[in-house]
């Protein structure tokens, strides 16, 4: 493991496989004793749920986890639902300037939009045609209203027919193209007039469906709304800079900035689809080192099925840390939260919180575990092993107080939006590339005319 200079000058017990977390505190009368707290390497081999309302403490824990794993050669996906520029700058300094890892930012429609690279979830040749379509419809089914479940088969059929037609037409396309073709009057008909689609069987089948179904648009309304969540131009490039296949095989870091409002639709759509495609890629590529997934305020975007899928995935592929403020907002689809966390052998860490329900639940969880839950405070460095729980709220049985160190910064090193070249994952012409070019030319003419006037 490459040592991170300045993160800590402490020497871990026995070998370099232990990560320094901070100080374990114990008050004895008026005095306070402390011991350095280390995480055993096997501690990172389980999913970790980090609960806490203290943003500074939570951010410190998540940043150190991401930086430590990056220093060990793991690709790191850092999903930040606060779009905090300070977090991005800290990751940039430690991972790019000190560890010499590449870092890419994906943050469309957010305060960090100008720093964002481009991505197109429909362009991922490594997944295969069927898997890309499946990943999109799977995430759509997670978000859709249960009250219209009867239309799901119709929506799946229409989407897959159009997807197959465009694939067979050998063109690149984006979510905006799909939405426009499905809902615009004459969109599918005009597509059939193009040379590549004159004899397209899937397109003919879709036109037949449209002609026979009187409530065609009404039945597709939820799907059209979902596709519209990806209309931002950073998510529609025909030559995107972000290649998920290359990322999971690298040792680089990908920062994803999402909107903060709880379950904001476009954030949830982007975050869950990105995770779903990465998990599918990890299933297809053998012998990869585990990828690290760190989420800040994970409850702001994770759907129930997505959270359950991540925790069940196992740490042979993904080392997961889900940071959230409240158990109340992180729901799991098929079981109660406590039962599911126990079944998936998730380690729970609770930083300071004032929410009574979380404290009570956590106290009960700790009390029901073995005495090994909290290691004794002796003269040796404290070693945190799987199953141990962290807590610094007073009055809860069987827990420990933890003081997290801050990450020092060398100076005003800020993440810059460099010109990121296309990832070369697409060699097909864009379906409506000519329209984009014509629009840019019109804008240039308008600017020239305004300048002359």
PyMOL commands that set and color helices and strands:
alter all, ss='L'
color gray80, all
select helices_A, chain A and resi 41-45+55-71+85-98+113-115+129-143+146-168+175-183+187-192+195-197+201-212+216-228+233-235+244-248+265-284+298-300+304-312+327-329+337-343+356-368+371-373+433-452
alter helices_A, ss='H'
color red, helices_A
select strands_A, chain A and resi 19-28+31-39+48-51+76-80+103-106+171-172+253-257+291-296+318-324+347-350+382-384+390-391+401-403+429-430
alter strands_A, ss='S'
color yellow, strands_A
deselect
rebuild
show_as cartoon
